[in-house]
Amino acid sequence: MTVTKNASLLKHNTFGIEATAAAWAEYDSENELRQLLTLVEEGQLPRPLLHVGAGSNLLFLADYAGTVLHSRIGGVEVLAETPEEVLVRVGSGMVFDRFVEYAVACGWHGLENLSLVPGEVGGAAVQNIGAYGVEAADFIERVEGVWLADGHRDEWPKTACDYSYRHSIFKSKLRAEIAVTAVTFRLSKVFSPRLDYGGLRKAMAEQGLDEARLSPQQLRELVISIRRSKLPDPQVLGNAGSFFMNPVVEAAAYERLLASYPAMPCYPLPDGRVKVPAAWLIERAGWKGRQMGPAAVHDRQALVLVNRGGATGRDILRLSDAVREAVRQQFGIDLQPEVNMIGSASL
Ligand SMILES: Cc1cc2nc3c(=O)[nH]c(=O)nc-3n(C[C@H](O)[C@H](O)[C@H](O)COP(=O)(O)OP(=O)(O)OC[C@H]3O[C@@H](n4cnc5c(N)ncnc54)[C@H](O)[C@@H]3O)c2cc1C
């Protein structure tokens, strides 16, 4: 385990925000985590506690006065296997895409559409990451963690994780209470690709790929190539992916909006409500590509706010507030940030 006092968080958030933590503490096992919690208990490490992954969904609004915890627990362990499926337990500190790459190589299927989503396995389970019609929760069997208050171990079967769109119990009721240490996935050994979302079929046709002969590796590479063409690379332009969630509106409200905006795209949900792409709302409100100081709305993907260099968390927040206000004024919809704000406004 390692502890660094007055640590820079610059390398630990993909927005590239310069902030410091009073302490940065990394652990390689549950036992080491418990030792760190004892140091906190004894007053040798400051409270409050914040657990992060790769920082790909965080916005630091200020320096952090407490201890930032990070898991380096890795490892992939097969717990059970049948000819049809495999139950595999993965350490929370593993880079999520390394696991997807490994799973594809092993012939374990389901996660191909989530290729190249940044972050770690723990973060993926907290955030319930999703892309191209697939969510992490579709394949999560169980989440293991440690209570930060007293270090005791616990586990949550998927049914106790309260998963829905970009939501879990670890983001809501148990926010800041648990360190996720391992995640168990149930993956299929039979490849049944999901291709109905996000222009996958169109991209396949463009690349001359035949659906009947599509391999898992080809699907992974296809998803990676689409993502690289659409999303800014945080190494080049600081960002945290989609800054806002796609709003879900009641059917009646959607009908009213449709009367004014007949071209408004939508995804009907099973419960009768309608999901509207936030990117479309932002673009129609005139904010795609607009800049406010060092913060900007990306010029190719309106859902992504970027740090054009030297932005503070407050700069990004000001831009986010302006975008939300514009969308509220024009459509009467209050966009909710997907990114976790860390600072005086929240934790
Ligand atoms: C370029 C780009 C593209 C993206 N594309 C997508 C996408 O397609 N789909 C999508 O869903 N997301 C996307 N994201 C967002 C991001 O990849 C996910 O939210 C990811 O799961 C965050 O993981 P992380 O390890 O970086 O977590 P962090 O950002 O470090 O943390 C996120 C949250 O999880 C908590 N947390 C993290 N690890 C733990 C742990 N071990 N124990 C307890 N709590 C923990 C943190 O406290 C925080 O609340 C994108 C981000 C970027 C930068």
The ligand as an SDF file (V2000), in Angstrom:
LIG
                    3D

 53 58  0  0  0  0  0  0  0  0999 V2000
  -13.7500    9.5770  -23.0240 C   0  0  0  0  0  0  0  0  0  0  0  0
  -14.7540    8.9810  -22.0770 C   0  0  0  0  0  0  0  0  0  0  0  0
  -15.7640    8.1870  -22.5650 C   0  0  0  0  0  0  0  0  0  0  0  0
  -16.7100    7.6290  -21.6890 C   0  0  0  0  0  0  0  0  0  0  0  0
  -17.6850    6.8230  -22.2150 N   0  0  0  0  0  0  0  0  0  0  0  0
  -18.5840    6.2560  -21.3880 C   0  0  0  0  0  0  0  0  0  0  0  0
  -19.5920    5.3740  -21.9090 C   0  0  0  0  0  0  0  0  0  0  0  0
  -19.6440    5.0890  -23.1070 O   0  0  0  0  0  0  0  0  0  0  0  0
  -20.4890    4.8540  -21.0420 N   0  0  0  0  0  0  0  0  0  0  0  0
  -20.4520    5.1180  -19.7040 C   0  0  0  0  0  0  0  0  0  0  0  0
  -21.3000    4.6090  -18.9800 O   0  0  0  0  0  0  0  0  0  0  0  0
  -19.4980    5.9330  -19.1820 N   0  0  0  0  0  0  0  0  0  0  0  0
  -18.5650    6.5020  -19.9940 C   0  0  0  0  0  0  0  0  0  0  0  0
  -17.6110    7.3290  -19.4740 N   0  0  0  0  0  0  0  0  0  0  0  0
  -17.5780    7.5960  -18.0340 C   0  0  0  0  0  0  0  0  0  0  0  0
  -16.6390    6.6500  -17.2440 C   0  0  0  0  0  0  0  0  0  0  0  0
  -15.8620    5.9080  -18.1190 O   0  0  0  0  0  0  0  0  0  0  0  0
  -17.4320    5.6950  -16.3530 C   0  0  0  0  0  0  0  0  0  0  0  0
  -18.3170    6.3730  -15.4920 O   0  0  0  0  0  0  0  0  0  0  0  0
  -16.4920    4.7960  -15.5130 C   0  0  0  0  0  0  0  0  0  0  0  0
  -17.2080    3.7300  -14.9590 O   0  0  0  0  0  0  0  0  0  0  0  0
  -15.8060    5.5360  -14.3730 C   0  0  0  0  0  0  0  0  0  0  0  0
  -14.9000    4.6240  -13.7790 O   0  0  0  0  0  0  0  0  0  0  0  0
  -13.6830    5.1210  -12.9440 P   0  0  0  0  0  0  0  0  0  0  0  0
  -12.9310    3.9350  -12.4810 O   0  0  0  0  0  0  0  0  0  0  0  0
  -12.9090    6.1340  -13.7120 O   0  0  0  0  0  0  0  0  0  0  0  0
  -14.4360    5.8050  -11.7220 O   0  0  0  0  0  0  0  0  0  0  0  0
  -14.2620    7.2740  -11.1280 P   0  0  0  0  0  0  0  0  0  0  0  0
  -14.5690    8.2810  -12.1810 O   0  0  0  0  0  0  0  0  0  0  0  0
  -12.9630    7.3740  -10.4280 O   0  0  0  0  0  0  0  0  0  0  0  0
  -15.4350    7.2760  -10.0460 O   0  0  0  0  0  0  0  0  0  0  0  0
  -16.7780    7.2630  -10.4580 C   0  0  0  0  0  0  0  0  0  0  0  0
  -17.6580    7.0240   -9.2330 C   0  0  0  0  0  0  0  0  0  0  0  0
  -17.4540    5.7170   -8.7490 O   0  0  0  0  0  0  0  0  0  0  0  0
  -16.9520    5.7390   -7.4000 C   0  0  0  0  0  0  0  0  0  0  0  0
  -15.9380    4.6690   -7.3410 N   0  0  0  0  0  0  0  0  0  0  0  0
  -15.0040    4.3510   -8.2620 C   0  0  0  0  0  0  0  0  0  0  0  0
  -14.3310    3.2460   -7.9120 N   0  0  0  0  0  0  0  0  0  0  0  0
  -14.8560    2.8410   -6.7280 C   0  0  0  0  0  0  0  0  0  0  0  0
  -14.5980    1.7430   -5.8470 C   0  0  0  0  0  0  0  0  0  0  0  0
  -13.6760    0.8060   -6.1180 N   0  0  0  0  0  0  0  0  0  0  0  0
  -15.3090    1.6660   -4.7090 N   0  0  0  0  0  0  0  0  0  0  0  0
  -16.2690    2.5910   -4.4080 C   0  0  0  0  0  0  0  0  0  0  0  0
  -16.5630    3.6290   -5.2130 N   0  0  0  0  0  0  0  0  0  0  0  0
  -15.8650    3.7490   -6.3610 C   0  0  0  0  0  0  0  0  0  0  0  0
  -16.3950    7.1390   -7.1890 C   0  0  0  0  0  0  0  0  0  0  0  0
  -16.4890    7.5350   -5.8450 O   0  0  0  0  0  0  0  0  0  0  0  0
  -17.3320    7.9630   -8.0590 C   0  0  0  0  0  0  0  0  0  0  0  0
  -18.5270    8.2350   -7.3810 O   0  0  0  0  0  0  0  0  0  0  0  0
  -16.6350    7.8930  -20.3110 C   0  0  0  0  0  0  0  0  0  0  0  0
  -15.5970    8.6900  -19.8070 C   0  0  0  0  0  0  0  0  0  0  0  0
  -14.6470    9.2310  -20.6820 C   0  0  0  0  0  0  0  0  0  0  0  0
  -13.5410   10.0690  -20.1380 C   0  0  0  0  0  0  0  0  0  0  0  0
  1  2  1  0
  2  3  1  0
  2 52  2  0
  3  4  2  0
  4  5  1  0
  4 50  1  0
  5  6  2  0
  6  7  1  0
  6 13  1  0
  7  8  2  0
  7  9  1  0
  9 10  1  0
 10 11  2  0
 10 12  1  0
 12 13  2  0
 13 14  1  0
 14 15  1  0
 14 50  1  0
 15 16  1  0
 16 17  1  0
 16 18  1  0
 18 19  1  0
 18 20  1  0
 20 21  1  0
 20 22  1  0
 22 23  1  0
 23 24  1  0
 24 25  2  0
 24 26  1  0
 24 27  1  0
 27 28  1  0
 28 29  2  0
 28 30  1  0
 28 31  1  0
 31 32  1  0
 32 33  1  0
 33 34  1  0
 33 48  1  0
 34 35  1  0
 35 36  1  0
 35 46  1  0
 36 37  1  0
 36 45  1  0
 37 38  2  0
 38 39  1  0
 39 40  1  0
 39 45  2  0
 40 41  1  0
 40 42  2  0
 42 43  1  0
 43 44  2  0
 44 45  1  0
 46 47  1  0
 46 48  1  0
 48 49  1  0
 50 51  2  0
 51 52  1  0
 52 53  1  0
M  END
$$$$
